[in-house]
Amino acid sequence: MQKETIRLSKPIIGIEEKNAVLDVLSTERLGMGDVVEKFENQLGKLLKREVTCCVNGTSGLHLALQACGIGVGDEVLVQSMTYVASFQAISACGATPIPCDVKANSLTLDVEDVKRKLNPKSKAIMPVHFAGDVGELDAVYELAKANSLRVIEDGAHAFGSSYKNKKVGSFGDICCFSFDGIKNITSGEGGCVVSNDKKVISLIQNARLLGIKNDTEKRFGNTRSWHFDVSNQGWRYHMSDIMAAIGIEQLKKLDYFIKRRRKLARLYDAIFLQNDKVTAFNRNYHEVVPHIYSILLPKEMNRDHLRNKLLDIGIETGVHYMPNHKLSLYKTNEISSLKNTEEIYPRLISLPLHPGLEECHIEYITSEVNKLLG
Ligand SMILES: Cc1ncc(COP(=O)(O)O)c(C=O)c1O
């Protein structure tokens, strides 16, 4: 039996990140300064677009929606099966998140359901790149174009993933990433918004710092504005140099993290292929960087019982995600259009996946799951 609990996910932090944080601390300038600028430039070089960092992925989504002018009376179409952050970012603007169904084979947005729910109030689509998989992103963009909608990609899971040989975030309308503690790279907490829309970028850069016009340039010069104007609602959503210092070191390790995540997910898939009680998603790991590893249990299986049994033997698991249409704030009784979400949610379980795991951990986890499933 395992001595230490195998964590569902965790960051891989080395001496490099620790030293980088110490370097920032020793400058005695801890807010947003030239280290954030450096991190933004490095991310921008990778994605070949301008990148604006912020305090987390949720704030990035909120800033992006706000910059698109989305507000009270507007609707944003988003899959119900996502972290509540996607929904909260929409309702934070005063807009209404419209829960849509997911495709059963990927847990990404079902574009046909989005089509059914379009109406004159619809202003944007928010596809969530579930587990790093962007799903039918071309179809999302086609639909958006035909109906003059903005697309705000929730790429929280997808940093490093590609679609048709292009890096997620390097194309499309707006994409938001998360760098929280367990994401494909971390900056402690943190996130960023990527777009080619100059107006959106300018609005976001100001809004992340209380709407103070052009304060970003000053901060990057390690100074700040004393005489300024504010013409839009803003927030304290900027990234700090401490966070950016961690992010810069993590970025150097991205290729290694990607390789490990893909290798471990492929091993899970290969082992579960032998067990017809488990439905794995078999994602295209040439393009997808698996952020989480979810499977579907047999219908009759009690998920909580299985999760408790696994925890007893040192294996943490998760549930990605409780559908948002079941939450008090976003409750809807119109569930007939959310057929896949309703059917899949009780059977979903996520198994440990992070670059610190070894192949022997996956073998142990899968053999215990297989045993418990009989
Ligand atoms: C799908 C999804 N969207 C948005 C977010 C929000 O990111 P953050 O935690 O950085 O605010 C997360 C974070 O877990 C997420 O999983």
The ligand as an SDF file (V2000), in Angstrom:
LIG
                    3D

 16 16  0  0  0  0  0  0  0  0999 V2000
  -12.4930   25.8530  -16.4190 C   0  0  0  0  0  0  0  0  0  0  0  0
  -11.9380   26.9230  -15.5390 C   0  0  0  0  0  0  0  0  0  0  0  0
  -12.2180   28.2020  -15.8130 N   0  0  0  0  0  0  0  0  0  0  0  0
  -11.7340   29.2160  -15.0710 C   0  0  0  0  0  0  0  0  0  0  0  0
  -10.9310   28.9820  -13.9870 C   0  0  0  0  0  0  0  0  0  0  0  0
  -10.4730   30.1280  -13.1580 C   0  0  0  0  0  0  0  0  0  0  0  0
   -9.1140   30.2380  -13.0300 O   0  0  0  0  0  0  0  0  0  0  0  0
   -8.4880   30.8200  -11.6710 P   0  0  0  0  0  0  0  0  0  0  0  0
   -8.5630   29.7520  -10.6320 O   0  0  0  0  0  0  0  0  0  0  0  0
   -7.0800   31.1400  -12.0530 O   0  0  0  0  0  0  0  0  0  0  0  0
   -9.2670   32.0240  -11.3060 O   0  0  0  0  0  0  0  0  0  0  0  0
  -10.5940   27.6480  -13.6540 C   0  0  0  0  0  0  0  0  0  0  0  0
   -9.7370   27.3670  -12.4990 C   0  0  0  0  0  0  0  0  0  0  0  0
   -9.6620   26.3230  -11.9380 O   0  0  0  0  0  0  0  0  0  0  0  0
  -11.1050   26.6060  -14.4440 C   0  0  0  0  0  0  0  0  0  0  0  0
  -10.8400   25.3160  -14.1660 O   0  0  0  0  0  0  0  0  0  0  0  0
  1  2  1  0
  2  3  1  0
  2 15  2  0
  3  4  2  0
  4  5  1  0
  5  6  1  0
  5 12  2  0
  6  7  1  0
  7  8  1  0
  8  9  2  0
  8 10  1  0
  8 11  1  0
 12 13  1  0
 12 15  1  0
 13 14  2  0
 15 16  1  0
M  END
$$$$
